[in-house]
Amino acid sequence: MKILVCISHVPDTTSKINFTEGDTKFDTNGVQFVINPNDEFGLTRAMWFKEKQGASVDVVNVGGAETEPTLRKALAIGADNAIRVNTEATDGFYVAKQLAKVVQDGGYDLVIAGRESIDYNGGMVPGMLATLTGANFVNTCIGLEVEGDTATAIREIDGGKETSTTKLPLVVGGQKGLVEESDLRIPNMRGIMMARKKPLTVVEPVETSVETKAVKFEKPAPKGEVTLVSPDNVGQLVELLHNEAKAI
């Protein structure tokens, strides 16, 4: 089984976010980048298939040379090969078109992507990728088993879970639950050294249109002042909730 894991290069959640050029561009200065958490769950599951079923695991990213350390980390975790599509990830459709070409050229049986990236939270790429490649699709996936050419997937739905079966090729939009957080892997020194020798192939992008463009970003409004009320002063609390907060 050939598996391709899509890797997004995203800011660490502890990074301070700022914008430049009139709030139209993300300021990368001083920002630490990591593997998108939803993608990391998928990569860990792919490693399970590699170890238990002998699958091959490639990783792919759409981005410039600055994303290569993130791909190298995925290789250090255990992926066999990395592919970087040499173009800026502008919007969901554009990224899906680039990934579709990689999938078609590679003849992959299973593509695991995160259900969304934590930077722009678009949530569009996995579904678009499945449509463009003619593959089956399971989103919000929290469990996955493959036997022969049949996959059994568990996905999160409102108020519960749904189990379904489908045939390969398959695109999965994974998330927390696909593996446990305790199963996530930290690259060891041996993995880091081996990653330096593993192939990282750079391919040029296919020509396609960009369908959307971000025109402005805006940070949430700063939090207002907090009034602390003694637990013994219930009257003051009621007064504040009624007259200031207008909650009662």
C-alpha positions as CSV (number, residue, x, y, z in Angstrom):
1,M,0.0,0.0,0.0
2,K,1.3,3.4,-1.0
3,I,0.4,6.2,1.4
4,L,0.8,9.9,0.9
5,V,0.5,12.2,3.9
6,C,-0.1,15.9,3.3
7,I,1.9,18.2,5.6
8,S,1.1,21.8,6.3
9,H,3.8,24.1,7.6
10,V,2.0,26.2,10.3
11,P,2.9,28.6,13.1
12,D,3.2,27.0,16.5
13,T,0.2,27.9,18.6
14,T,2.4,29.7,21.1
15,S,3.6,32.2,18.5
16,K,2.6,35.8,18.6
17,I,0.7,36.6,15.5
18,N,1.1,39.9,13.6
19,F,0.3,41.2,10.2
20,T,2.1,43.6,7.8
21,E,1.4,45.6,4.6
22,G,-1.8,47.0,5.9
23,D,-2.9,43.8,7.6
24,T,-2.9,41.9,4.3
25,K,0.2,39.7,4.9
26,F,1.1,37.4,7.8
27,D,4.3,38.5,9.5
28,T,6.6,35.4,9.8
29,N,9.4,37.2,11.7
30,G,10.2,35.4,15.0
31,V,7.5,32.7,14.3
32,Q,8.3,29.1,15.0
33,F,6.7,26.7,12.5
34,V,5.6,23.1,13.1
35,I,3.8,20.2,11.4
36,N,0.1,21.0,11.4
37,P,-1.3,19.0,14.4
38,N,-4.1,17.4,12.4
39,D,-1.5,16.3,9.8
40,E,0.7,14.9,12.6
41,F,-2.1,12.6,13.8
42,G,-2.4,11.4,10.2
43,L,1.4,10.9,9.8
44,T,1.5,8.8,13.0
45,R,-1.3,6.6,11.7
46,A,0.5,6.2,8.5
47,M,3.6,5.0,10.4
48,W,1.4,2.4,12.0
49,F,0.4,1.1,8.6
50,K,4.1,1.1,7.6
51,E,5.2,-0.9,10.6
52,K,2.2,-3.3,10.8
53,Q,1.4,-3.8,7.1
54,G,4.6,-2.9,5.2
55,A,3.1,0.3,3.6
56,S,5.4,2.9,2.1
57,V,4.9,6.5,3.4
58,D,5.6,9.7,1.5
59,V,5.0,13.2,2.7
60,V,4.1,16.2,0.6
61,N,4.0,20.0,1.2
62,V,3.1,22.9,-1.0
63,G,5.4,25.7,-0.2
64,G,8.8,27.4,-0.6
65,A,12.2,26.2,0.6
66,E,11.4,27.6,4.1
67,T,9.0,24.6,4.7
68,E,11.7,22.0,4.2
69,P,12.7,21.7,7.9
70,T,9.1,20.7,8.6
71,L,9.3,18.0,5.9
72,R,12.6,16.9,7.3
73,K,10.9,16.5,10.7
74,A,8.3,14.2,9.0
75,L,11.1,12.2,7.5
76,A,12.8,11.9,11.0
77,I,9.5,10.6,12.4
78,G,9.7,7.8,9.8
79,A,8.4,8.8,6.4
80,D,10.3,7.3,3.5
81,N,10.3,10.2,1.0
82,A,9.3,13.8,0.9
83,I,8.0,15.9,-1.9
84,R,7.8,19.7,-2.0
85,V,5.8,21.5,-4.6
86,N,7.7,24.7,-5.2
87,T,5.1,27.4,-4.9
88,E,3.3,29.5,-2.3
89,A,0.2,27.9,-0.8
90,T,-2.2,30.7,-1.8
91,D,-5.7,29.2,-1.4
92,G,-7.4,25.8,-0.9
93,F,-8.3,25.1,-4.6
94,Y,-4.7,26.0,-5.7
95,V,-3.2,23.7,-3.1
96,A,-5.6,20.9,-3.9
97,K,-4.7,21.1,-7.6
98,Q,-1.0,20.9,-6.8
99,L,-1.5,17.9,-4.5
100,A,-3.8,16.2,-7.1
101,K,-0.9,16.1,-9.6
102,V,1.4,14.5,-7.0
103,V,-1.3,11.9,-6.1
104,Q,-1.9,11.0,-9.8
105,D,1.8,10.8,-10.6
106,G,2.5,8.7,-7.6
107,G,-0.4,6.3,-7.9
108,Y,-1.2,6.4,-4.1
109,D,-3.7,4.1,-2.6
110,L,-4.4,6.2,0.5
111,V,-4.0,9.9,1.1
112,I,-4.1,11.2,4.6
113,A,-4.6,15.0,5.2
114,G,-5.6,16.9,8.2
115,R,-9.2,18.0,8.1
116,E,-8.0,21.6,8.3
117,S,-4.8,23.5,9.0
118,I,-4.6,25.6,12.2
119,D,-3.4,28.7,10.4
120,Y,-6.2,29.6,8.1
121,N,-8.7,26.8,9.1
122,G,-10.1,26.5,5.6
123,G,-11.0,22.8,5.8
124,M,-11.3,22.7,2.0
125,V,-8.3,20.8,0.7
126,P,-9.1,17.2,1.5
127,G,-12.5,17.2,-0.1
128,M,-11.3,19.1,-3.2
129,L,-8.4,16.6,-3.5
130,A,-10.7,13.6,-3.4
131,T,-12.9,15.2,-6.1
132,L,-10.0,16.1,-8.4
133,T,-8.4,12.6,-8.1
134,G,-11.7,10.6,-8.2
135,A,-11.0,9.0,-4.8
136,N,-13.4,8.2,-2.1
137,F,-13.5,10.6,0.8
138,V,-14.0,10.4,4.6
139,N,-13.7,13.6,6.6
140,T,-13.3,14.3,10.4
141,C,-11.8,10.8,10.6
142,I,-10.9,9.5,14.1
143,G,-10.3,5.8,13.2
144,L,-8.9,4.0,10.2
145,E,-8.2,0.4,9.3
146,V,-7.3,-1.0,5.9
147,E,-7.6,-4.7,4.8
148,G,-6.7,-5.4,1.2
149,D,-8.5,-2.7,-0.9
150,T,-11.1,-2.0,1.7
151,A,-10.9,0.7,4.4
152,T,-13.0,0.9,7.5
153,A,-13.2,4.5,8.8
154,I,-14.8,6.0,11.9
155,R,-15.6,9.7,11.7
156,E,-16.9,12.2,14.2
157,I,-20.4,13.4,13.6
158,D,-22.6,15.8,15.6
159,G,-23.4,14.0,18.9
160,G,-21.6,10.7,18.0
161,K,-19.6,8.6,15.6
162,E,-20.2,7.0,12.3
163,T,-18.4,3.8,11.0
164,S,-18.3,3.2,7.2
165,T,-16.5,1.0,4.8
166,T,-15.2,2.1,1.4
167,K,-12.7,1.0,-1.3
168,L,-9.3,2.4,-2.0
169,P,-8.1,4.8,-3.4
170,L,-9.2,7.0,-0.4
171,V,-8.6,10.5,0.8
172,V,-9.0,11.0,4.6
173,G,-9.4,14.2,6.5
174,G,-7.9,13.2,9.8
175,Q,-8.0,14.9,13.2
176,K,-7.3,14.2,16.9
177,G,-8.5,10.7,17.7
178,L,-7.0,9.1,14.6
179,V,-4.3,8.2,17.1
180,E,-4.0,9.2,20.7
181,E,-1.9,12.2,21.6
182,S,0.3,9.9,23.6
183,D,1.1,8.0,20.4
184,L,2.6,11.1,18.7
185,R,6.3,10.6,18.0
186,I,9.2,12.9,18.7
187,P,12.1,12.4,16.3
188,N,15.1,10.8,18.0
189,M,18.7,11.4,17.1
190,R,18.9,8.4,14.8
191,G,15.8,9.5,13.0
192,I,17.1,13.0,12.5
193,M,20.4,11.7,11.1
194,M,18.6,9.3,8.7
195,A,16.3,12.1,7.6
196,R,19.3,14.0,6.2
197,K,19.9,11.1,3.7
198,K,16.3,10.5,2.7
199,P,15.1,11.9,-0.7
200,L,13.4,15.3,-0.7
201,T,12.2,15.9,-4.2
202,V,11.2,19.4,-5.4
203,V,8.7,19.6,-8.2
204,E,7.4,22.6,-10.0
205,P,3.8,23.6,-9.7
206,V,1.1,23.0,-12.4
207,E,-0.5,26.0,-13.9
208,T,-3.9,26.7,-12.4
209,S,-6.0,29.6,-11.3
210,V,-6.2,31.1,-7.8
211,E,-9.9,31.3,-6.9
212,T,-9.7,33.3,-3.6
213,K,-7.5,36.0,-2.1
214,A,-7.3,37.3,1.4
215,V,-7.8,41.0,1.4
216,K,-7.4,41.8,5.1
217,F,-6.7,40.1,8.4
218,E,-7.9,41.4,11.8
219,K,-7.0,40.3,15.3
220,P,-9.7,39.7,17.9
221,A,-10.5,42.8,20.0
222,P,-8.5,43.0,23.2
223,K,-10.2,41.6,26.3
224,G,-11.9,44.2,28.5
225,E,-11.1,44.8,32.1
226,V,-12.3,42.2,34.7
227,T,-14.1,43.1,37.9
228,L,-13.4,40.7,40.7
229,V,-16.2,40.2,43.2
230,S,-15.8,38.6,46.6
231,P,-17.7,35.3,46.9
232,D,-19.3,36.8,50.1
233,N,-20.7,39.8,48.2
234,V,-23.6,38.3,46.3
235,G,-25.5,41.6,46.2
236,Q,-22.7,43.3,44.3
237,L,-22.5,40.4,41.9
238,V,-26.2,40.6,41.1
239,E,-26.0,44.3,40.7
240,L,-23.1,44.1,38.3
241,L,-24.8,41.4,36.2
242,H,-28.0,43.3,36.0
243,N,-26.7,46.9,35.5
244,E,-23.4,46.5,33.7
245,A,-23.3,43.1,32.0
246,K,-27.1,43.2,31.3
247,A,-27.0,39.4,31.8
248,I,-30.0,39.3,34.1
